[in-house]
């Protein structure tokens, strides 16, 4: 009985990841476009603020992932506006990942019925 449960769980995981990768394949142009836009904004912010490239990328992904440590903050108005673009893009990116995961779960559930 426990063996059947393990086999079922393994099958469910396999179906979920297959569906998730299919969703990622479909949404890849959107994902990559958002990441490129975020990175571009981050590099511009780094130039305006006089940061090294690693600091600019660090700021970009900490802001984009909505973590926001606050250890590096922009001071110029244009940089702050671009930081808003990065933050909003990160929220959209997180929503897309969540939507793809939910769709994969839904498809997995349909495949097991």
Beta strands, then each sheet from edge to edge (+ up, - down):
end
